[in-house]
Structure formats: C-alpha cells, structure tokens
Amino acid sequence: MSDSLVLTEIDNRGVAWLTLNRPEVHNALNDDLIARLTAELRRLEKDSSVLAVVLAGAGKSFSAGADLKRSRMRADGPLEDNIKDASELAEMMRTLTRLAKPTLALVHGAAIGGGFGLTVASDMAIAAEDAVFCLPEVKLGIIPGVISPYVIAAIGQKQTRRYFLTGERLSAAEARRIGLVNEVVPADQLRDAAENILKYIVQNGPQAMAAAKELIFAVADRPIDEALIRETAERVARTRVSDEGKEGIDAFLEKRNPSWIRS
C-alpha cells in the first residue's frame, strides 16, 4: 500500500490537511485508498497534537466514488468477499464520522457515490461553486448501502428518497439548499473558507470538542425523557470538573488564553 495515496500535512496549529491522491482516476476509492485513509484517520485520532482534520482531493475532483473496475472484478466473487469489501468502506465512513476531532471536507469537482459519502460523513463541508454531487448507484443496478445512514442524517429522508431513486446530479447551490454542505464558495476561495472555520476550532478545548461531538450522537433522535435529561446533566458535569473544563473557566475569569491555544 502506497503512503502517497493520502497526503498528510500537519500545520503548527495542529490542523491535519489530508489529500486523496489518485487524481488520474478522480480519486476513485479502491481497496488501497480505503485502507490508507482509514489508517491515517485512526493515526491522527490518537495524535494529541492534532486538533482538526481537513479532507480534500487532488486534481480535478474530490472523489468520483467507487472504482468501478474494482467493483466489477469483485462482483464475480463469492458473496462473503463482497460483504467484506463493502464492510471496509463502511468502516472508513464510520471512522471519519465518529472521529474524536472536528472534520471538514473541502469539495471541488465531482463528489459521486462514495465521494458524496465522504462529504456527509464529515462534520462540516464546504463546496466549490463547480462541485457536482450525485448518487448514481441505481443507474448501475446497485444501491448506496454503506453511506445511507450518513446521507439520511445529513439531508433527511425526503431528500434522500429523491436522490437515491433518481440518481440525478445536484449542483453546489442545491447541495447547500438541502443541507448537504454548509457553504458554497468560488473554487479559488476554498482554502480561505476553511480558514474562516478553523480559526474558531483551534481556540476550543480539544477534549470538549470530542465530548460535544459524542454528545450529538448520544442525543440525536432520542425522546426528551428523564433518562436523557439525567444523561445530559451528567455529561456536562463531567466536563465541568475535568482539568480542561477548570482551565477553560479559569482562563476566562482571568482574562487570558487557555493553555490549549498555541501562540
């Protein structure tokens, strides 16, 4: 497996910039790229110096989704092998969405199938005006199985029904309208738009951001009952008595930067 499939640069603030690097095939997802990205995300999660992860694609596209040559070869194999193959993609998506650090996708060109999935599995996404999104699986006689939970969570059932069943393309503007991406900017302003978000993220408590992200998954779609009220109270109490929580409150009262902000 080549390390060059995913390029990583960590800046002095602790922002990790990951670039999918199969530009000759529009960053199509094959076995090696899936395994490499999963491994790199896990490595960055364990690195306490990393505060946030930005995901982008080299060349003309963010990601054209599954490598269809690979998919066709696998289609003639045993069902068990195909389940294992799909499970590796599912694990990559889960690793990205549950990463204990903020994640931001910078999308340009094509975001098709699995590329669409990487967009919605990220915490935030900024699209270039030229970005095109599509879930074309039904046109190929298959379904967008492993990315479906993330698509539904991002844009809801009604919009998912439309785009799963039509396979039509979405413009960046439409993607913004339905909540698929947070912002749309000219292609040459993607980096600047990312910096506008990152300037806030790097000021925040790393453990608090991880806990806040975990809180979202724990609370989403649950009834507001006594169990949930108790759980959320316990969660905020644990952060308040943590070393990071005490440091953050002390820093505010003392009118100074907390220890986690790097000069």
Secondary structure, DSSP 4 states (H G I P E B T S, - for coil): --GGGEEEEE-TTSEEEEEE--GGGTT-B-HHHHHHHHHHHHHHHH-TT--EEEEEESTT-SB--B-HHHHHHHHTS-HHHHHHHHHHHHHHHHHHHT-SS-EEEEE-SEEETHHHHHHHHSSEEEEETT-EEE--GGGGT---TTTHHHHHHHHHHHHHHHHHHH--EEEHHHHHHTTS-SEEE-GGGHHHHHHHHHHHHTTS-HHHHHHHHHHHHHHTT---SHHHHHHHHHHHHHHHTSHHHHHHHHHHHTTS--TTS--
